[in-house]
């Protein structure tokens, strides 16, 4: 990113290839829309290019090269803003999370096991969709993107301790929602 910031825009393609999947996973987990998630990834990298001059890498106190962590935090902060800006401008309502689940059913010899796995996955997605966007976001960052609490705190603008509390509360609520869905089935 330092090279991109200093004018080496040809290096942006490398960053895109390295980070497009984690960004897509974050966006898809938040909105369940493949095309929109792809667009938001593109918009995120457009902003990276546009605001590259604002990137500031600094070495951490432990002396290790923490620049990649710094970039990932900066990138996900931009991604979060891209997502908020999109929904603020477009005022789009989320699509039904159970829509088009048929295409996710693959072909295997053990259809029963696959269907059970898909049902559990669908219930988890339904439970996630019933959480507030803030709780869903913190779970996606911590559990799916596997970010450290400190890094999430930098993205969200809060302390590491506050992130731990947010993740704990979000997991508790997710567990409760999942159990309610399980009883309904």
N, C-alpha and C positions, 0 to 999 in steps of 0.2 A: 504494500500500500504506500510505503514511503516513496518508492519509485514512481507510482501512479501520481501521487501528490506532486512530485517534482517534475511532472511532464511526460513520464513514460506511459502514455495511455495504452500502448500495446500490451502492457502487463495486466490491464483490467480484465482481459479475457481469461487469464489464468485464475484470477480471483473469482470470476464468475463460475468457472468450471468447478472450483473447489467448494464454493459455498451455495450453489444454486439448490442442491438437494436439501440441506438443512433449512434453508429459507422456505423452500416450497413446503416442507413438512410442517413448519411453523404456521404458515398461512393456511394450508389445507386443514390443519387441526383447528384453526380458529373459524373458518368459514365453510368448510366442506364443499367447496366449488373449485374444480380442477382448473378451468379456464381463468377464473378470477385469481387463483393462487399463482398461476404462471404469469399473469399480467402484473401482479404485485411484486413478484421477484424481479421482473424487468424494470418496474418503476423504482425499486430499491436500488438497483445498480445504476439507473439513470441519476438518482440523487447522489450516489457515491461519487460518480463522475463529476456531477455539478458542484458538489461541496467538498471535493477532495482536498482543497486548500485548508479546510478546517480540521483535518485529521492531524492529531498530535500524538506521536508515539513517544513514550517515555519508558526508561528502563525501571523495572520494579526494584524495591529496596533490597531484595535478596540477591541482586546482581545477575539473575537469569535473564534471558532474552524473552521478555513477556510481550513482545510486539504483536504476536498472533492473537493472544488473548485480548489485547487492547483493540485490535481491529475487529475481532468478533463481537465484542461488546459494542463498539461504535456501529458496526453493521446492523446488529439486532435493534439497537436504539433507532436507527434510521428506518428499519423494517416496521417497527412498531408505529412510528409516526406515519409511514406510508399507508398502513392499514387504517389508522384512525382518520387520516385525511380522506381516504377513499370513501369510507362510510359516512363521514360528515358531509362530503360534497354530493354524493350520489343518493344518500338516504335510502339505501337498498335494504330490504328485509332479507333475513337469512332464509335459505331454501330448507325445505323439509329434509331432515337428516336421513330418513328412511327411503328417500327417493332414489331410484335407480340402483338398488342393491343387487338386482339380479345379475348384472354384469360382473360382479365380484365373485360369483360362484364359479370356481374353476372346474376342471375335469380331473377326477381322480377315481381310483378303484374304491376307496373308502369314503363314499359320499356322506354317510352318517356322521363320521368324525369331523369331516370338513364342515358340514352344516352346523354341528354343535359349536365348532370354533367360530364360525361366522356369526352365529346367534350371540355368542358371548361378546364378540367384537362389536356387533351392532348394539347390544345393550350398553356396553361401555361407552360407545359413541353417543348414544341417546342420553346416558347419564351425564356425559361431558357437556352436551348441548343444553342441558337444563341448569348448568352452573352459570353464574354471572360471567360476563366476558373477562373480568379481572381475575376471577378464580381459575377459569379455563386457561387464561394466558400464563399464569404463574405455574400451573401444572404442566403445560406444554413446554415451557422453558426448562423446568427442573427435571421432569421425568422423561420427556420425549427428546428434547434437545440436549439433555444431560449437562446443563450448565451448572456451575457452582453457585452457591447462594450469594457469594460476594459479587460475582459477575451479574447475577440477576438484579441484585441491589443497585448496581451501577446503571443497568438498563432501565429499571423502574424508578430510580431516583430515591431509594430508601436504604436503610441499613441492612446489614446481613441478618441481624436478629429479627427485624421486621419481616424479611423474606421467609425465614424459618417458620414464623408464626403464620404467615399467609399460606405457605405450602401445607402446613399441618391442618389448618382450618379447611382449606380447599379439599384435601384428601378425606377429611372427616365427612364433609358434605357430600363428596362424590360417593363415598362408601354408603351413606344413608340413601342417596338417590338410587344407587345401583340395587340396594337391597329392596327398595320399594318396587322397582321395575321387575325384579326377580319374582316377587310375590304376585305381581299382576300377571305374569306369564303362566 
